[in-house]
């Protein structure tokens, strides 16, 4: 006859295991079996991740020179992106709440911020990647809703505009959160000095300068075999009516006149190259996008 104390211990262990398996931890995939390591794709793929959202006040909406009626949906999506190329990988924009806060079920940095229920790491793990596997990362700009997980990618090569890097560590800069990238202060990024930077050398993944929103603001241009040419906007625009109604950039941008010039330049580029613009903060458009593990190619 088995010892009752041992039997009770075994039952308790089984129950604990079931509870752990059933509990929906903030990291989501963190408690599930890891996916097989990702295989190198034959063509370029674009994965879209949920990295939170922003609840914008009426005052916040009006700052973009649009009305509530014109905008309709006031919330802003905060996506992160992975580009998987036959020659490597690129993370683009890194969310609004650090994974460490999500994992700890911590409080979001501000009342208007909602974290994703899943960490960026767990979403990557679902398709077979770890942050350490990522070849390159870049952010459209350093504001906190695009840079929260930079520390997670300190082992990857950072593709950075010199002006943006200086902006990130400028004294008394209230528009950034340096705690998001402490691990990168002494890093040696690849500095992007020219208007365009061809990440993998074949014209399929290009980072293009579009300054004004911040000193080194940039956009990402992709040439996908099936989807076609796509540009990820960063914060060139926030709401579609800004673009459709030709409204001026917000007055609180780093350089509104430079932002306006960048918008004009980018619009000409989009028309010339037949490229579709994805406004990253467009909540309705983002809701319709395929999310990882699905992808665009």
KAMOSUL-V537899 format. One record per residue. N is the residue number from 1. OMEGA is omega in degrees with one decimal (none if undefined). D_CENTER is the distance of its C-alpha to the mean C-alpha in Angstrom with 2 decimals. Layout:
{{N/OMEGA/D_CENTER} {N/OMEGA/D_CENTER}}
//
This chain:
{{1/-176.6/58.60} {2/177.5/55.09} {3/-174.7/54.71} {4/179.8/53.41} {5/177.5/51.25} {6/-179.8/49.53} {7/178.0/49.08} {8/179.4/47.57} {9/-179.6/45.18} {10/178.6/44.11} {11/178.7/43.60} {12/-179.6/41.51} {13/179.4/39.36} {14/-180.0/38.87} {15/179.2/37.95} {16/179.1/35.46} {17/179.1/33.86} {18/179.7/33.62} {19/178.9/32.14} {20/-178.9/29.44} {21/-177.2/28.70} {22/-176.9/28.65} {23/-179.1/26.70} {24/180.0/23.18} {25/-176.9/21.54} {26/-177.8/18.22} {27/177.1/16.76} {28/-174.4/18.07} {29/-177.2/18.55} {30/-178.0/19.49} {31/177.3/23.06} {32/-179.4/23.41} {33/-178.1/24.71} {34/176.9/22.21} {35/175.2/21.64} {36/-179.7/23.42} {37/-177.7/21.79} {38/175.4/19.96} {39/178.4/22.29} {40/-178.7/21.68} {41/178.2/21.16} {42/176.9/23.81} {43/-177.3/21.60} {44/176.5/17.99} {45/174.8/15.66} {46/176.3/12.25} {47/178.8/10.71} {48/-179.9/8.50} {49/173.7/7.54} {50/179.6/8.32} {51/175.0/6.61} {52/176.3/9.44} {53/179.4/11.12} {54/173.3/13.23} {55/-171.7/16.96} {56/178.5/18.36} {57/176.1/22.04} {58/178.2/24.59} {59/179.2/24.78} {60/178.5/21.05} {61/-176.4/21.30} {62/178.9/24.39} {63/-178.5/22.74} {64/177.6/21.16} {65/172.8/24.75} {66/179.8/24.58} {67/176.8/26.49} {68/179.7/25.69} {69/-179.7/27.84} {70/-176.1/26.01} {71/-176.2/22.55} {72/176.6/23.64} {73/-176.1/20.44} {74/-179.5/19.25} {75/177.2/16.24} {76/174.3/12.73} {77/174.8/10.01} {78/179.0/6.55} {79/166.7/4.72} {80/-175.0/2.58} {81/170.2/5.44} {82/171.6/8.55} {83/176.8/11.44} {84/-174.9/14.70} {85/177.2/17.59} {86/-178.7/21.21} {87/-179.8/21.06} {88/-176.3/17.96} {89/178.3/14.23} {90/168.5/11.18} {91/179.3/7.65} {92/-177.3/5.50} {93/-163.2/3.01} {94/166.6/3.65} {95/-173.0/4.61} {96/178.1/8.10} {97/-179.9/10.61} {98/176.6/11.35} {99/-178.8/12.48} {100/177.8/15.88} {101/178.6/16.23} {102/-179.3/15.29} {103/-179.5/17.75} {104/-175.7/20.35} {105/-177.5/19.95} {106/179.8/19.85} {107/177.4/19.78} {108/-176.0/16.65} {109/-179.3/16.84} {110/-175.7/18.20} {111/-176.7/19.91} {112/-175.6/17.64} {113/172.7/14.57} {114/178.3/14.32} {115/169.0/12.55} {116/176.2/11.79} {117/-179.1/15.08} {118/176.8/13.62} {119/173.5/11.95} {120/179.5/9.12} {121/-178.1/12.19} {122/177.5/14.30} {123/174.0/12.22} {124/-178.3/12.29} {125/-179.2/15.93} {126/179.3/16.80} {127/170.0/16.51} {128/180.0/18.16} {129/167.9/15.74} {130/175.5/15.59} {131/-179.4/13.49} {132/-179.9/16.81} {133/-171.3/16.94} {134/-176.5/14.06} {135/-175.5/15.83} {136/164.9/13.47} {137/176.6/10.17} {138/174.4/9.35} {139/177.6/7.48} {140/177.1/8.71} {141/-167.0/10.43} {142/177.9/11.16} {143/-169.7/11.31} {144/179.3/10.59} {145/176.2/8.03} {146/-169.2/5.55} {147/-167.8/7.51} {148/-175.2/8.78} {149/-179.8/8.78} {150/-179.3/10.02} {151/-179.4/13.42} {152/-174.5/12.73} {153/-178.7/12.46} {154/179.2/15.54} {155/178.4/17.49} {156/178.4/15.44} {157/-178.7/16.25} {158/176.4/14.24} {159/-166.9/14.52} {160/170.0/15.15} {161/179.6/17.16} {162/-178.5/20.15} {163/179.6/20.15} {164/178.4/16.65} {165/177.0/17.60} {166/179.7/20.79} {167/-175.1/19.16} {168/-178.1/17.09} {169/178.0/20.43} {170/179.2/22.67} {171/174.3/25.17} {172/178.1/24.85} {173/-177.0/21.42} {174/-177.6/20.49} {175/-178.7/17.25} {176/176.3/15.39} {177/-175.9/15.53} {178/177.9/16.87} {179/178.8/17.00} {180/-175.4/13.29} {181/178.4/14.39} {182/-177.3/18.11} {183/-174.8/18.18} {184/-173.3/17.39} {185/-178.7/20.08} {186/179.5/22.64} {187/178.1/20.57} {188/-178.4/21.53} {189/167.3/18.62} {190/-176.0/19.38} {191/-177.0/19.98} {192/-174.0/19.32} {193/-175.6/22.52} {194/-178.7/22.91} {195/-177.3/21.50} {196/176.0/20.03} {197/-178.9/18.97} {198/-168.7/19.54} {199/-175.5/17.38} {200/172.1/19.72} {201/-179.0/22.78} {202/177.0/23.36} {203/-176.6/21.73} {204/-179.2/19.29} {205/-172.2/16.04} {206/173.6/16.46} {207/-173.6/14.61} {208/-179.5/16.56} {209/175.6/17.40} {210/-171.4/17.26} {211/176.9/18.28} {212/176.0/19.41} {213/165.9/16.65} {214/-175.8/16.53} {215/-177.3/18.86} {216/179.9/16.60} {217/-177.5/14.06} {218/179.0/13.21} {219/-178.9/12.11} {220/-179.6/11.74} {221/-179.1/14.76} {222/172.2/15.39} {223/-175.4/18.87} {224/-171.7/18.94} {225/-177.9/22.42} {226/-175.3/22.63} {227/-177.4/19.98} {228/-176.4/20.85} {229/-177.7/19.08} {230/173.1/15.68} {231/172.6/13.84} {232/-160.9/10.21} {233/-166.8/11.24} {234/177.0/8.98} {235/173.6/11.52} {236/169.6/14.55} {237/175.4/15.31} {238/178.8/14.30} {239/178.9/17.00} {240/-179.4/18.78} {241/174.2/22.17} {242/-178.0/21.29} {243/-175.4/21.30} {244/-176.7/24.06} {245/175.6/26.33} {246/179.5/25.75} {247/178.8/25.15} {248/176.5/24.88} {249/178.5/21.71} {250/-178.2/21.64} {251/-176.4/24.31} {252/175.2/22.21} {253/-177.3/19.95} {254/178.2/20.73} {255/-175.9/22.95} {256/179.2/23.36} {257/177.5/25.81} {258/175.9/23.52} {259/179.9/20.74} {260/178.4/23.45} {261/178.3/24.48} {262/177.8/21.01} {263/179.1/20.82} {264/179.8/24.27} {265/-178.5/23.53} {266/179.1/20.44} {267/176.8/22.45} {268/178.9/25.26} {269/-179.2/23.09} {270/-179.1/21.68} {271/-177.7/25.27} {272/-174.0/26.73} {273/-178.7/24.42} {274/-179.1/24.09} {275/178.3/20.29} {276/179.3/18.47} {277/171.2/15.88} {278/176.7/12.94} {279/-169.6/12.26} {280/-177.7/8.70} {281/-179.5/10.35} {282/-173.1/13.33} {283/-176.7/13.92} {284/179.5/16.76} {285/179.8/15.38} {286/-180.0/12.23} {287/-178.7/14.83} {288/-178.9/16.71} {289/171.4/14.20} {290/178.4/14.97} {291/176.9/12.76} {292/18.5/12.98} {293/171.8/15.62} {294/-177.8/16.51} {295/173.0/15.17} {296/175.7/16.00} {297/none/18.41}}
//
